[in-house]
Amino acid sequence: MPAEHPRIRTFEEYQDAYQRSVDNPEQFWAQVAEPFTWRRKWDSVMQADLVGGHNKWFSGAKLNITENCLDRHLEQRGNKLALIWEPNDPKTRGLRYTYRELYQEVCKFANVLHNNGVEKGDRVCLYMPMIPQLAIATLACARIGAVHSVIFAGFSANAIADRVNDAQASVVITSDGLDRGAKQIPVKRVVDEALESCPSVRGVIVVEHVGWPVHMQEGRDVWYHEEVAEVEKTCPAEEMEAEDMLFILYTSGSTGKPKGVVHTQAGYMVWTDYTYRNVFQVNENDVYWCTADIGWVTGHSYLLYGPLLAGATTLMFEGVPTFPSPGRYWEVIDKHGVNVFYTSPTAIRSLMAQDINHVLAYSLDSLRVLGSVGEPINEEAWHWYHTHIGKDRCPIVDTWWQTETAGIMISALADITPSVPARAGLPLPGVQPVLLNQEGQEIEGNDAEGYLAIKQAWPGIIRTTYGDHERCRQTYFGVYPGYYFTGDGARREHNGLYRIMGRVDDVINVSGHRFGTAEIENAINQNSHVVESAVVGYPHDVKGQGIYAFIICQDPVDSTEAPRVEASIIETIVAEIGRIAKPDKIQFVSGLPKTRSGKIMRRILRKVAEGETSNLGDTTTLLDPDIVKEIVEGRK
Ligand code: WTA
């Protein structure tokens, strides 16, 4: 009998597990890893390197993560539901897959990939709607040892091309089109446009979903339904090394183009499984729903891998919270008897702005645990979620983590460790957070605030940024050598609970989506009207942060021209990144506040964007102090 996966049940057990993970991490993680299916066990549990960023876990082990997600459940859970798919339109029929069915679908897709020349180590990009084939294709890549890179299907053709080229992907998987709320998006056409500048791509596999006619390029594009008709229902899983790449996921940093965060086989598996089981406290017969798109890390770790590793029933929703009505989420919860629900503060804030009758129309009786992720949740939203959705009986787990951490780092464990409004709470076993001051010294004791860093490696720590380890080292390990630097600021309160204060770098978090200010500025600067721009974030009631762009144009823009120039700039941003990066406010300016060395003083722009214009601080070191007056007066 294999050992059981350890699950914390009481606060004392949490304290004990935490202490053991600090005192003897090797022993702790060896125990956690024990119950998985390994083709070969590891030679060493951890090789931590928080200076060079060369972190390794379970070296020497051999495995395939899909054997752990699927094959090992077949005997006991073959007929249990693995995946429930709820379509965009409630009038469309949904789909359900048992573990056996999902296993077969993954094997079939894996065989199609093989037949299309995909081999172990090849990179495959996926640009798809939230349909079962996205989950299936992602797992199929893992099954044959191909590295998946899922690109959120809201990014533009240029953004796809950047990611495909960076990864040198040989195959792209897409669909004919996509339904999102009342909107339809011709996904294949976007991919076609992207691939005009992607010489590495040899093949495109197209899943038929909305039934639109699409252009199929001879010799490159194939229909999935034609390819799958002739393949076997089984496909042996490729034997992978613990540190072989599992996936690349692009995310924005404070400089340059988005970077490809790399996670590997064994550590990712152990970490997502352990955090999933313990944070959400999911029971065998629960229905679990994470509303994130698989195009983001939350979808990877807590819609797909975490729940399937744990043998849970995971719900995948194609649509949006407000279509066809703002009661859609609550309807889905009642319809499928969802017990554990995990969503974002932005979704909560947008739904709490609606008529409460959209909530009251549903019982929500099945709910037992609520989760929040992606951005700080404000107290008002927390209380609304707790009272109206959780009916005061469901604990809220406010989970802090990042693409780079692969899984949840600081959070309540449902009903076990404290859940306090707007506080992420205590660190998970294995996570040793510290607060650093400017000089990189640890701030001791509680009631302290500083830069949030982590001083011990954990199994899900970022392994590299694809093709450029130096960038990974500099960004995460070079800032304060010996620590993983998160880019967030945090407070440790009197009781040891952590409160995340938001980014301390030039990353803005809009509706839980990360953008680098430089990334948006680069996009804006592509527009022929524009000479220079500066982008900052500002507090936004629904999105958490909004995007405020200060733009200098070639020629002065008067009020009659402004709408046209603005529209043209927005079009450029949509083409360069996607609609999700559209600024909320654009202000045309004749100059930017710069120091004599030419550095933009973002502090001032941030204050203007926040509306705190009475307290701009010292502006005497500026090259042209008068510009501040103009900017304040023209504030949007
Ligand atoms: C922010 C999403 C406060 C934070 C999983 C982090 C949060 C960034 C929380 C990572 C939370 C995420 N409370 N802030 N519970 N969760 N963040 O990579 O600034 O898309 O650095 O990962 O989101 O965003 P990412």
Boltz pocket constraint, residues with backbone or C-beta under 6 A from the ligand:
constraints:
  - pocket:
      binder: B
      contacts: [[A, 251], [A, 296], [A, 297], [A, 298], [A, 372], [A, 373], [A, 374], [A, 375], [A, 376], [A, 377], [A, 398], [A, 399], [A, 400], [A, 401], [A, 402], [A, 403], [A, 404], [A, 410], [A, 424], [A, 486], [A, 487], [A, 488], [A, 500], [A, 502], [A, 503], [A, 509], [A, 512], [A, 513], [A, 514]]
      max_distance: 6.0
